[in-house]
Amino acid sequence: MIRLLEPMWLLALIAVAALAAVYVWAQFARQRIAVRFANASLLAKLVPKIPGWRRHLPAGLLVIALAVLVGGMARPAVDVDEPQERATIILAIDVSLSMMSEDVSPTRIEAAKEAAAGFVSDLPEQYNVGLVSFAGFASVNVPPTKDHASVASAILGLNLAEATATGEAVFASLQAVQQVPADESGTLPPARILLMSDGYRTAGRTVEEATEAASAANIPVSTVAFGTDEGVIELDQELVSVPVDRDALAALADGSGGNFYEAATAEELRSVYEDMESSLAHQTIARDVSQWFIGTAMILLFAAAGLSLAWTSRLT
């Protein structure tokens, strides 16, 4: 599908339409003047007989060429998938106490650790990977690095704590992205945050604030709602229900341009990470195809000039 990167150039089509209208008006005006002041029988003998459609074809091609040229100036582009050679992935993992629920075998946290560590180990070695954990506050456990083994080791060593600061996890991840050095051209590699949580935010900045910040930074946040609504944990000898806040996580993903996933088992979580890995392998870029339009316009212009010379011995 073709989209325009600079659609304001299409306003120039008004000038092209005006030129076509002036040409049509001039043809009618010429006919009226010729009939009024010329001897029709003499005019027919002196002026070569050129079929009307052929006489107007060069002008028609010229107008079409100008319209196509305007389209080229609007910078048409098509979306194409290309292999992503460089990327920064920040893995944000919920380590709140609700993660000790056993509704996912053996526990939510152990299943999450295993799946996340395997995901990091399978990423291309040229990717920068960072780790953020969050409970009552968010911490950058490992800044973005190509040492994936150290990230996997840090994931397996995560410990649980009270509360859930989902918004703070996004802000910490955005700060971690800024630690990646730019390449030779001075640009940062594309970044994405992958956030896994199992509960409702209870501390820190809101998910809505985090969504706005990620969207402003143009860094998508893909989220995973992990666990079931039947999950419970024991606190102070009482069973406490720990359902999953799917709505907030879905809104975070949708508002930042990421993807939302659900996983209720360890197998489903591993499948989610596999899908994430596949989507990270390619990036969609807008490829400028304005040269196609400019080339077509040039062909039309040459055709108009050639036909005009062949039929009237003039360029106009």
PAMARLO-329707 format. One record per residue (C-alpha): residue in three letters; chain; residue number from 1; x, y, z. Coordinates in steps of 0.001 Angstrom, whole numbers, m for minus. Example, Ala and Ser with C-alpha at 12.3 -4.5 7.8 and 13.67 -1.06 7.14 Angstrom:
! PAMARLO-329707
SITE  res  chain    n       xx       yy       zz
SITE  ALA      A    1    12300    m4500     7800
SITE  SER      A    2    13670    m1060     7140
***
This chain:
! PAMARLO-329707
SITE  res  chain    n       xx       yy       zz
SITE  MET      A    1        0        0        0
SITE  ILE      A    2     1393     3401     m988
SITE  ARG      A    3     1350     6267     1522
SITE  LEU      A    4     2595     9832     1154
SITE  LEU      A    5     5364    11197     3370
SITE  GLU      A    6     4783    14841     2315
SITE  PRO      A    7     1116    15015     1222
SITE  MET      A    8     1038    18839     1270
SITE  TRP      A    9     2633    18759    m2188
SITE  LEU      A   10     m695    17488    m3542
SITE  LEU      A   11    m1959    21062    m3336
SITE  ALA      A   12       99    21660    m6484
SITE  LEU      A   13    m2499    19582    m8337
SITE  ILE      A   14    m4717    22672    m8179
SITE  ALA      A   15    m2245    24451   m10453
SITE  VAL      A   16    m2165    21452   m12811
SITE  ALA      A   17    m5976    21418   m12988
SITE  ALA      A   18    m5983    25168   m13639
SITE  LEU      A   19    m3505    24692   m16498
SITE  ALA      A   20    m5718    22011   m18033
SITE  ALA      A   21    m8754    24294   m17716
SITE  VAL      A   22    m6910    27177   m19403
SITE  TYR      A   23    m5919    24877   m22267
SITE  VAL      A   24    m9520    23759   m22812
SITE  TRP      A   25   m10724    27378   m22668
SITE  ALA      A   26    m8052    28430   m25176
SITE  GLN      A   27    m9176    25753   m27641
SITE  PHE      A   28   m12766    26977   m27584
SITE  ALA      A   29   m11651    30602   m27850
SITE  ARG      A   30    m9455    29803   m30866
SITE  GLN      A   31   m12346    28103   m32653
SITE  ARG      A   32   m14639    31087   m32101
SITE  ILE      A   33   m12033    33546   m33390
SITE  ALA      A   34   m11222    31402   m36448
SITE  VAL      A   35   m14890    31105   m37422
SITE  ARG      A   36   m15520    34817   m36946
SITE  PHE      A   37   m12615    36254   m38952
SITE  ALA      A   38   m11493    33589   m41443
SITE  ASN      A   39   m12817    32295   m44773
SITE  ALA      A   40   m13768    28749   m43869
SITE  SER      A   41   m13114    27273   m47346
SITE  LEU      A   42    m9738    29012   m47623
SITE  LEU      A   43    m8780    28025   m44050
SITE  ALA      A   44    m9467    24371   m44793
SITE  LYS      A   45    m7064    24497   m47792
SITE  LEU      A   46    m4237    26316   m45956
SITE  VAL      A   47    m4229    24501   m42601
SITE  PRO      A   48    m3215    20814   m42545
SITE  LYS      A   49    m6001    18557   m41462
SITE  ILE      A   50    m5056    17081   m38068
SITE  PRO      A   51    m7580    14909   m36232
SITE  GLY      A   52    m8743    16593   m33023
SITE  TRP      A   53    m7720    13789   m30688
SITE  ARG      A   54    m4208    13685   m32116
SITE  ARG      A   55    m3775    17460   m31876
SITE  HIS      A   56    m4651    17398   m28155
SITE  LEU      A   57    m2683    14282   m27211
SITE  PRO      A   58      684    16023   m26498
SITE  ALA      A   59    m1045    18552   m24261
SITE  GLY      A   60    m2910    15771   m22472
SITE  LEU      A   61      332    13870   m21881
SITE  LEU      A   62     1931    17048   m20549
SITE  VAL      A   63     m862    17566   m18016
SITE  ILE      A   64     m703    13924   m16915
SITE  ALA      A   65     3088    14158   m16597
SITE  LEU      A   66     2775    17212   m14360
SITE  ALA      A   67      201    15452   m12178
SITE  VAL      A   68     2460    12400   m11824
SITE  LEU      A   69     5403    14687   m11032
SITE  VAL      A   70     3388    16307    m8236
SITE  GLY      A   71     2703    12824    m6886
SITE  GLY      A   72     6447    12196    m6844
SITE  MET      A   73     7071    15426    m4938
SITE  ALA      A   74     4647    14178    m2264
SITE  ARG      A   75     7197    11405    m1613
SITE  PRO      A   76     5108     8247    m1991
SITE  ALA      A   77     6416     5317       50
SITE  VAL      A   78     5618     1656      616
SITE  ASP      A   79     6094     m240     3883
SITE  VAL      A   80     8613    m3068     3603
SITE  ASP      A   81     9987    m5537     6141
SITE  GLU      A   82    13754    m5627     6516
SITE  PRO      A   83    15982    m7710     8795
SITE  GLN      A   84    16781    m5759    11954
SITE  GLU      A   85    20519    m5903    12516
SITE  ARG      A   86    20625    m3654    15593
SITE  ALA      A   87    18083    m3294    18368
SITE  THR      A   88    17765    m2533    22071
SITE  ILE      A   89    15433    m4746    24098
SITE  ILE      A   90    14542    m3865    27680
SITE  LEU      A   91    12930    m6726    29575
SITE  ALA      A   92    10788    m5444    32465
SITE  ILE      A   93     9691    m8178    34876
SITE  ASP      A   94     7186    m7892    37720
SITE  VAL      A   95     8672    m9198    41000
SITE  SER      A   96     5754    m8295    43278
SITE  LEU      A   97     4629   m10801    45923
SITE  SER      A   98     1699   m11877    43735
SITE  MET      A   99     4272   m13607    41516
SITE  MET      A  100     4612   m16378    44103
SITE  SER      A  101     1116   m17605    43231
SITE  GLU      A  102     1035   m21285    42264
SITE  ASP      A  103    m1736   m21029    39682
SITE  VAL      A  104     1118   m21325    37158
SITE  SER      A  105     3359   m24307    37845
SITE  PRO      A  106     5608   m24301    39789
SITE  THR      A  107     4998   m20603    40578
SITE  ARG      A  108     4438   m17542    38458
SITE  ILE      A  109     7894   m16144    39205
SITE  GLU      A  110     9781   m19372    38506
SITE  ALA      A  111     7945   m19901    35218
SITE  ALA      A  112     8578   m16259    34284
SITE  LYS      A  113    12288   m16507    35088
SITE  GLU      A  114    12759   m19626    32978
SITE  ALA      A  115    10873   m18254    29963
SITE  ALA      A  116    12578   m14844    30093
SITE  ALA      A  117    16070   m16306    30469
SITE  GLY      A  118    15486   m18581    27488
SITE  PHE      A  119    14177   m15645    25452
SITE  VAL      A  120    17289   m13556    26171
SITE  SER      A  121    19616   m16438    25335
SITE  ASP      A  122    17986   m16878    21923
SITE  LEU      A  123    18189   m13221    20848
SITE  PRO      A  124    20720   m12272    18142
SITE  GLU      A  125    24087   m11549    19743
SITE  GLN      A  126    24259    m8043    18217
SITE  TYR      A  127    21165    m6922    20143
SITE  ASN      A  128    21568    m4828    23298
SITE  VAL      A  129    19494    m6329    26115
SITE  GLY      A  130    18711    m4756    29477
SITE  LEU      A  131    16792    m5931    32543
SITE  VAL      A  132    14405    m3920    34726
SITE  SER      A  133    12605    m5452    37710
SITE  PHE      A  134     9758    m3769    39549
SITE  ALA      A  135     7750    m4183    42725
SITE  GLY      A  136     7222    m1106    44948
SITE  PHE      A  137     9772      698    42765
SITE  ALA      A  138    11645     m104    39578
SITE  SER      A  139    15358     m910    39276
SITE  VAL      A  140    17643    m1266    36276
SITE  ASN      A  141    19266    m4570    37212
SITE  VAL      A  142    21371    m4764    34055
SITE  PRO      A  143    21914    m1801    31686
SITE  PRO      A  144    21629    m2641    27960
SITE  THR      A  145    24464    m4939    26989
SITE  LYS      A  146    25434    m7520    24388
SITE  ASP      A  147    26443    m9865    27228
SITE  HIS      A  148    23201   m11845    27143
SITE  ALA      A  149    24503   m14442    29586
SITE  SER      A  150    24792   m11827    32326
SITE  VAL      A  151    21201   m10717    31690
SITE  ALA      A  152    19921   m14305    31823
SITE  SER      A  153    21834   m14859    35072
SITE  ALA      A  154    20340   m11696    36591
SITE  ILE      A  155    16847   m12852    35616
SITE  LEU      A  156    17303   m16171    37411
SITE  GLY      A  157    18464   m14312    40533
SITE  LEU      A  158    15436   m12013    40870
SITE  ASN      A  159    13772   m11777    44300
SITE  LEU      A  160    10219   m10784    45228
SITE  ALA      A  161     9112    m7649    47065
SITE  GLU      A  162     5924    m5826    48021
SITE  ALA      A  163     3693    m3645    45765
SITE  THR      A  164     3582    m3172    41991
SITE  ALA      A  165     4912      m26    40288
SITE  THR      A  166     4040     m769    36664
SITE  GLY      A  167     4342     2834    35503
SITE  GLU      A  168     7754     3227    37152
SITE  ALA      A  169     8941      136    35274
SITE  VAL      A  170     8267     1875    31964
SITE  PHE      A  171    10037     5073    33045
SITE  ALA      A  172    13075     3093    34249
SITE  SER      A  173    13131     1186    30959
SITE  LEU      A  174    13022     4426    28961
SITE  GLN      A  175    16006     5712    30956
SITE  ALA      A  176    17867     2461    30314
SITE  VAL      A  177    17390     2861    26563
SITE  GLN      A  178    19227     6196    26709
SITE  GLN      A  179    22360     4418    27981
SITE  VAL      A  180    22900     2695    24626
SITE  PRO      A  181    25657     4422    22629
SITE  ALA      A  182    24804     5841    19226
SITE  ASP      A  183    26292     4342    16066
SITE  GLU      A  184    28724     6031    13659
SITE  SER      A  185    25918     8136    12170
SITE  GLY      A  186    24862     9401    15590
SITE  THR      A  187    21549     7504    15685
SITE  LEU      A  188    20326     5100    18348
SITE  PRO      A  189    19245     1584    17373
SITE  PRO      A  190    15488      934    17434
SITE  ALA      A  191    14279       86    20930
SITE  ARG      A  192    11395    m1862    22390
SITE  ILE      A  193    10270    m2557    25934
SITE  LEU      A  194     8845    m5986    26805
SITE  LEU      A  195     6945    m5792    30099
SITE  MET      A  196     5526    m8779    31942
SITE  SER      A  197     3209    m8320    34904
SITE  ASP      A  198      578   m10301    36768
SITE  GLY      A  199    m1246    m7731    38859
SITE  TYR      A  200    m2649    m4257    39402
SITE  ARG      A  201     m499    m1158    39880
SITE  THR      A  202     m331     m178    43547
SITE  ALA      A  203     2586     2272    43647
SITE  GLY      A  204     4409     4931    41658
SITE  ARG      A  205     3336     6852    38574
SITE  THR      A  206      273     5697    36694
SITE  VAL      A  207      167     3433    33682
SITE  GLU      A  208    m1415     6297    31723
SITE  GLU      A  209     1576     8563    32429
SITE  ALA      A  210     3928     5777    31384
SITE  THR      A  211     1982     5231    28170
SITE  GLU      A  212     2280     8908    27251
SITE  ALA      A  213     6014     8907    27977
SITE  ALA      A  214     6672     5800    25868
SITE  SER      A  215     4575     7156    23009
SITE  ALA      A  216     6420    10499    23126
SITE  ALA      A  217     9754     8652    23017
SITE  ASN      A  218     8493     6540    20108
SITE  ILE      A  219     9399     3351    21986
SITE  PRO      A  220     6700      651    21831
SITE  VAL      A  221     5893    m1277    25004
SITE  SER      A  222     4691    m4827    24410
SITE  THR      A  223     3008    m6300    27472
SITE  VAL      A  224     2287    m9785    28778
SITE  ALA      A  225     m530   m10393    31255
SITE  PHE      A  226      729   m13460    33100
SITE  GLY      A  227    m1341   m15689    35368
SITE  THR      A  228    m4990   m16551    35911
SITE  ASP      A  229    m7870   m14931    37776
SITE  GLU      A  230    m7828   m17892    40174
SITE  GLY      A  231    m4381   m17010    41505
SITE  VAL      A  232    m3996   m16590    45287
SITE  ILE      A  233    m1128   m16039    47705
SITE  GLU      A  234     m855   m16383    51472
SITE  LEU      A  235     m162   m13185    53399
SITE  ASP      A  236     m237   m13077    57202
SITE  GLN      A  237    m1870   m16517    57211
SITE  GLU      A  238    m4665   m15299    54937
SITE  LEU      A  239    m5357   m16194    51320
SITE  VAL      A  240    m5364   m13129    49090
SITE  SER      A  241    m6695   m13164    45531
SITE  VAL      A  242    m4219   m11891    42903
SITE  PRO      A  243    m6056   m11592    39539
SITE  VAL      A  244    m4436   m10197    36415
SITE  ASP      A  245    m5015    m6582    35293
SITE  ARG      A  246    m5419    m7275    31576
SITE  ASP      A  247    m7138    m3994    30761
SITE  ALA      A  248    m4300    m1766    31994
SITE  LEU      A  249    m1632    m3837    30268
SITE  ALA      A  250    m3595    m3906    27015
SITE  ALA      A  251    m4057     m119    27164
SITE  LEU      A  252     m323      367    27758
SITE  ALA      A  253      562    m1727    24719
SITE  ASP      A  254    m2074     m159    22496
SITE  GLY      A  255    m1241     3409    23511
SITE  SER      A  256     2492     3023    22949
SITE  GLY      A  257     2327     1068    19696
SITE  GLY      A  258     3270    m2318    21154
SITE  ASN      A  259     1521    m5688    21236
SITE  PHE      A  260     m537    m7201    24044
SITE  TYR      A  261     m299   m10871    25002
SITE  GLU      A  262    m1898   m13147    27580
SITE  ALA      A  263     m307   m16228    29112
SITE  ALA      A  264    m1867   m18473    31714
SITE  THR      A  265      740   m21254    31699
SITE  ALA      A  266     4502   m21584    31434
SITE  GLU      A  267     4103   m23068    27965
SITE  GLU      A  268     1986   m20123    26812
SITE  LEU      A  269     4549   m17666    28188
SITE  ARG      A  270     7361   m19395    26290
SITE  SER      A  271     5200   m19239    23162
SITE  VAL      A  272     4648   m15499    23714
SITE  TYR      A  273     8377   m14883    23950
SITE  GLU      A  274     8950   m16913    20792
SITE  ASP      A  275     6417   m14744    18987
SITE  MET      A  276     8101   m11610    20328
SITE  GLU      A  277    11488   m12849    19149
SITE  SER      A  278    10108   m13449    15660
SITE  SER      A  279     8568    m9971    15477
SITE  LEU      A  280    11808    m8361    16652
SITE  ALA      A  281    13800    m9974    13848
SITE  HIS      A  282    12329    m7564    11287
SITE  GLN      A  283    11425    m3909    11211
SITE  THR      A  284     8922    m2149     8982
SITE  ILE      A  285    10369      849     7176
SITE  ALA      A  286     8917     3288     4673
SITE  ARG      A  287    10765     2930     1364
SITE  ASP      A  288    10576     6063     m774
SITE  VAL      A  289     9338     5235    m4309
SITE  SER      A  290     9124     8795    m5610
SITE  GLN      A  291    11680     7923    m8306
SITE  TRP      A  292     9048     5683    m9912
SITE  PHE      A  293     6730     8667   m10269
SITE  ILE      A  294     9460    11024   m11444
SITE  GLY      A  295    10648     8460   m13997
SITE  THR      A  296     7102     7984   m15290
SITE  ALA      A  297     6656    11757   m15558
SITE  MET      A  298     9867    12028   m17599
SITE  ILE      A  299     8698     9330   m20011
SITE  LEU      A  300     5371    11128   m20470
SITE  LEU      A  301     7134    14456   m21077
SITE  PHE      A  302     9416    12942   m23709
SITE  ALA      A  303     6415    11267   m25341
SITE  ALA      A  304     4522    14571   m25433
SITE  ALA      A  305     7495    16375   m26957
SITE  GLY      A  306     8106    13632   m29526
SITE  LEU      A  307     4492    13481   m30669
SITE  SER      A  308     4300    17271   m30927
SITE  LEU      A  309     7425    17374   m33091
SITE  ALA      A  310     6229    14502   m35271
SITE  TRP      A  311     2752    15904   m35904
SITE  THR      A  312     3264    19693   m35844
SITE  SER      A  313     7047    20168   m36198
SITE  ARG      A  314     6870    22182   m32948
SITE  LEU      A  315     7460    21466   m29300
SITE  THR      A  316     4316    23349   m28330
***
